[in-house]
């Protein structure tokens, strides 16, 4: 008995303390407009019974309209889930507007971290609709080739963050470097660059019909969630109605499904922890019960204009064309989602 007790105490002594989850959900002081839209929302012209039992933008007639999965935690830890969830959903909507054709457009999350501290957030947390207000107020979000993700913001001390400049300067909005500095090279800001805009945005609270309608008609959305119970999620439908709902994380909802055996419907959720987690980076949560708080605050944004071609700059980022952007306005060529799907199209 003494041996067993001693062994137990020894084992307890070397157990690594559990890492507490940081709350990455916070509304910044400058985020003063939660909803900015005048157009009717999809649920106002869509009967709940007309929505399918299952629908996901990850598989529309065998085609995925989702942009690539991401990992917010590399090259070092950054609590930027709020930026990943909202920006990924917006990029998905550009892909939908392009009918899945042409090069995939990925948007610069690092731009949000560099320029959005007052409105959107930082590596210490932020809010999904704050991202959309920032983009609308600024008038653009650059494409990712302008500013790749470093997982750093102004106050971050993780990894190499103390040694990089994350101020909202012109060079930290869009830049390129022409060659090695030992050969006289330099990094130069680019004055004109491909970008996307936000036309309208808003937040849906605790309304499954409205959330489904928004996704079905216009594309993925961003949602707050309590991520503590899903740290070790490894597949299946999460159904624990007693799990905590206090938000500490933000994800994107890309659709919903129905389990053939139980008949339960569930949200199909894309996380930003990499494809090694969950079901290749995705999670299923039973819908209709606000499990994990997933239905409590769901943000959406409609794409305004986005660059489809430009008069190019030189490799060193200089001599850019002046009349540089040819935009595609989704509203000019996107038919009603319902009409297209009735014909079996996207």
N, C-alpha and C positions, 0 to 999 in steps of 0.2 A: 504493500500500500504506500509506504514511504517512497519507494522507487518511482511508482506511478505519479505521485504528487510532485516529486522533484522533477521528473521528466516533463510534466505538464507546465510547471512553473518556468522551467528552462525554455520550453517551446514558446511560452507566452512572452518571455523576455526578448526574444529575437523577432517577434512579429512586427512587421513594418506598420506604423500607424496608417489608418485609412486616410487617403487624400480627400479633403473636403472639396466639394464642387463650388467653384466661384460663380456667383450670379452674373451672367453676361447680358442680362436684360435691364436696361435703364433708359429712361427718357431724358434727353439732354435739355438744358435750359432753353436753347435756341429752337427747339422743335415745338413751335407754337401753333402749327396748323396740321391737325391730325387727318382732316379730310379736305380735299380740294378737287371737287368735281361738280359738274352740272348735268352730265348725261345720265339717263335712267340706268339703274343697275340691272343686270341680267335677270335677277329673280323677280323683278317687277313685270316681266313679260314672258316668264317661263313657268308653266305649271309644274309642280313637283313631280306629278305622275308621268310627265313627259321625259324626265331624266332617266337614263338607263340605269340598270342595277349595278353596272360596273363600267368605268371609263378611266383610262389613264393616257396622258400624253406620251408615256413611254412606249405605248403600243397602239397606234391608230392604223388599223388595217395593215399591221405588220411593220409599220414605220415608227421610229422613235423621234419625237420632236424635242427631246430634252438635250440640253447642253451637257458637257462633261462633268463628272463628279469631281469634287474638290476636297482638300484636307486643310482646314484652317490652322492646324497645329504644326505645320512645317513651313520654313526651316527652323522655327522655334515656336514656343507656345504663344498664341495670341487669341484673346477672347473676342473674336470677330465673327461669331456665328450669325449675328444680326445682319452683317454686311453680306456674308455668303448666301444666306437664305433669301434675302431680298434681291440681290444683284443676279443670282442664278435664275430666279423666277422671271426677272425682266429679260434676261438673255434668252430664256426659253421662248418668251413671247415674240422676240425678234425672229427666232427660228420658225415659229408658227406663221408669222407674217410673211416670211420668205417661202412658205410652203415647203420647208425642209430642203430647199434647193440652194446651191452655191456654198461658199465657205461658211463654216459656223462662226458666228460672232460671239466672242467672249469679252466681257466688260471688265474694266480695271477696278478691282476691289481695293488695291493699294491707293488709288486716287481718293477713294472714300475715306481711308484712314489718314491720308495726308491733309485733306481739306475739309473733313467733316466733323472735327472734334466738337464744335459748338452745337451742331444740329443733329448729326447722325450718331457719332460715338467714336470709340477708340479701341485699343486692344484690351481695355478694361471693361468693355461693355457698350451697348448702344441699343437702338430700336429700329425695327424694320421700316416703319413709315417715315422715320427721320431720314433714312436714305433717300426715299422718294421725294421728300421735301427738298433735300439738299440738291438733288439732280435737277428738279424743276426750278429752284431758285437760281442755281448756277447757270442753267441753260444747257448742260451737257454732262455726259460721263464718257471719258475716252475709251477706246477699245484697249484691250489688255496689252497689245504690242507697244503701247505708249508707256506703260508703267506696270511691270509685273509684280506679283504679290511677294512681299518681303516679310510679312507677319510682324510688322513694326509700326508703332505710332509714336508720337512725340514723347510720351511719358514712359514708354516701355524700356525696361533694362534687361530684357531677356536676350541671350545669345549675342549677336553682333549689333543689336538695335542701338546701343549707345554710340556706335561709330558710323551711323548713317544719318543722312539728312532727310527728315520726313516733314519739313515745313511745306506749306502750300505755295511754293514758288512755281514759276513757269516751268522750270526744269523738272519739278516733281509732279507736274501734270502730264507732260509728254516730253520725252527726250530720247536721244540716241548717242552712242559713242563711236567715233570713226576708226580708231585703231589704238594700239598700245600707247600708253603715255610715254614710254621710253623711246618711242618713235615720233614723238611730237603730237600724239593724238590728244583729243579733248572730247568731253561730253557736251552736247549742245541741246538747248531746248528747241522744240519744234513748235512753231507758231500756229500751224494749221494741221489738223489731224482728224482721222475718222472718229465719229462719236455718235452717241444716241441721246435722245431726249425723252422726258416723261411728259405726257399730256395731262393726265388726271391720276389721282390716287385716293385711297381711302382705307378704312379699317372696318371689318365686319365683326360683330360681337355675338357669339352664341346663337347662330342661325345656320343650321345645317343646309337648309334649302338655298340660302343666299351663297354660302360657300361653294356648294356643288355647282350652282348656276354660274358663278364667276369662273370657276375652273373650266367648266364645259364650254362656255362661250368664248372665253378670252385667254385662258392659259393658267399655269401654275401660280400659286400664291405663297406668301411667307406667313408663318404662324409661330406664336410663342408656345413653349412647352416646358414641362418639368422633366429635365433629362436625368435626374438622379436615379430613378428606377430602371433606366435603360442603359446604364453604363456597360452592363454585361449581357445585353440583349444579343441573342445569336440566332434569331429567326422565329417565324410564326406570327400569330396575331396577338398583340398585347391587349389583354382584356381586363386587367385588374382595376376595378372601379374604385377601390380604396386607396390607390396610389396618390401621392401628393400632386396638387395642381398648381402650386405656386411657381410662376414662370422663372426659369433661370437660363433658358437656351432658346434659340430660334432656328427653325428648319423651313423647308419648303414642302408644300403639299402638291403633288403632281397629278392626283386622281384618286379614285376609290375602287374597291373591288368587293366581291361577295364570295364568302366561303360556301362551297357546294354542300358540304355536310351539315353545317350548323345554320346556314342561311344568314349568318351575321355579315353585315357590311363593315368595311374597314377603310381607313384612310391609307393611301400609299404615300409615304413620306421619304424625301431625300434629305439625308443628313450631310454634315460637312466634316466628318471625321475620317474620311478616306474609305476606300472600298474593302479594306481588311475588316471593317466593322459591320455587324448586322448582316443583312442580305445584300452583299456587294454594295454597302453604303446606304441601303434603304431599310425602312422600318414600316411595319403594319400596326395600326392602332384601331381598335374597334371604334366605329363612329356613332354619334348620336348620344353619347353619355359624357362628353367633355372630359374623357379620360386624359390624364396628364395635363389638363387645361388646354388641349389642342384646339378647341373651338372657341376659346375665350377672346382672342384678339388676332384676327387674320387680315393681313395687309395685302393690298393689290395695287398695281399700277398699270396704266395703259401706255404703250409706246407711242411717242409722238412721231418724230422723224429719226431716221438712222442712215448713216452713210453707206452707199452701195458702190460708189466709185469716187476717185479723186484725181486731180492733176498732181502727180507725185513730186515729192522733194528728192533732192540728191541723196546718196547714201549717207552723207554726213549730216543730214537734216536741214540743209540750207537750200536756197533757191526754190522754195515751195511755190506752187501756183497760187494766184490770188483768188480766182473764182474756183475754189477748191472742191466744193462738195456738190455732188448730185444726190439728193435725198430721196428716199422712198417713204412716202406717208402711207402706213398700213391702211388707213381709212379709205384710200382711193382705189384699192384693188382687192380688199378682203370682203368677200360676200358674207352673208349671215352664216354663222357657224351651224345653225340648225338646218338651213337650206342645203349647205354642203354635205352635212352628215346624212340627211335624208336621201341624198344621191349616192351615199356610200363613199364620199370623199372626205378629206380633212376639213 
